[in-house]
Amino acid sequence: MITQAIKFIAVSGAITALVPLVLILSQPLKPIAPSAPTLDFDKILQGRPQVDSQSAAVENVYMRDGYGLQVRSYSNGDGPLIVLVHGSGWNGLQFAGLAQQLDGTVLVPDLRGHGAQPGRRGDVDYIGQLEDDLADLITARGAPGQKVVLIGHSSGGGLVVRFAAGAQGDLLDGAVLLAPFLHHSAPTMRANSGGWARPLPRRLIALSMLNAVGITAWNHLPVIQFNMPTEVLQGPLGHLATPSYSYRLNQSYAPRADYLSDIRSLPEFLLLVGAQDEAFVAEAYRPVMEAETAKGAYQVLVGTGHLDLVDAPETLAAIRGYLDAF
C-alpha cells in the first residue's frame, strides 16, 4: 500500500511538472511583423533626437552584487534626490531632456538588463532585483536627510508602485507616475498596451504555476516581446533597445498580483497621463486609485500620447509644482 502511494505521488508530480513544460515549449518566440501597430514614436523621432551627446556622462554605481549600474547624473542645485525610471524596452536616455530641467540631485539609471551595459539584456538574477538596485542607488547617492522622489514612466511607473510597497519602500518620500503600468487586468489597460507589448500567455501561465510550488529554474525564459519600430531599431541608438523580457525581469518591473495593495502603499504622489495615450485608458486611473488611497493628485494632458508625455511642457510644469513641496 505504501509503495503504491509513493508511486502515485511520483506519477502525479511528474504530470504536474510536465503540463507547464508543454505550455512553455508550445509557445516559442516569433518575430513581430514590421507592419503591426505599436506606440506612436513619431514625435520622438522627429523632435529631439535621442543621442548620447544630449546627456550627462554615464558612470557606474555599484550594486550589492558588484554589478555596475549605468547612471547619468545631473546636479541642478538644492532639492530632493530624484531618480527617473525609464519604461519598458528602452533606457535612461528617454529622460535626456526632462532630467536637465528638474531642481535637485537627478539620477537617471539604465535599469539592469537594459542600455549599453545591461549585464544580460532582458534579464535579471531574481524577482525583485530591480527594487534592490533602486534601493542601492538611493543609499549610495542620497545625502543625510535628503528627500527621495521616484519618477517613473509606463513600466517604470509600475516599478515605482512596486517599490513603494516593498521592504525598502520607507526610503521613498514622494512619487511621480507618468502613465504607469498597473496590472494586465487593471481597468487602465488597453489590449497589448496599444500593440507595444506581445505577452506569451502560455509561458506566463506555466512559469506562474512552477513558481507557485517553488520551481524557478526556467525564470530566465522570455515571456514578453516589445514591438519596437524599425525606424528606432535601425536608428543611432537601436543597439540599446531591449526587445524581450524574461519572466523574472517582467515580474520585477511591475506591481505585484495584488496591485491594489501596492497602490495603497504609495506616499503622496502625482499621476500624469495623456488624453491620447495609446497604451492605457487615461480616464480610468483616478477612479481605480482613489478607491485605494487619498494621497494622489491627477492630471490628464490634452493632445498628449503615451511616449511624448515625458517631454510635454505641461509635464515639466506639473512635476516642478509637485517638487516644490520638497
Buried (B, 14 or more C-beta within 10 A) or exposed (E): EEEEEEEEEEEEEEEEEEEBEEBBEEBEBEEBEEEEEBBBBEBBBEEEEBEBEEBBEBEEBEBEEEBEBBBBBBEBEEBBBBBBBBBBBBBBBBBBBBBBEBBBBBBBBBBBBBBEBBBEBBBBBEBBBBBBBBBBBBEEBBEEEBBBBBBBBBBBBBBBBBBBBBEBBEBBBBBBBBBBBBBBEBEBBBEBBBBBBBBBEBBBBBBBBBBEEEEEEBBBBBBBBBBBBEEBEEBEBEEBBBBBBBBBBBBBBBBBEEBBEBBBBBBBBBBBBBEBBBBBBBBBBBEBBEEBBEBBBBBBBEEBBBBBBBBBEBBBEBBEEBBEEB
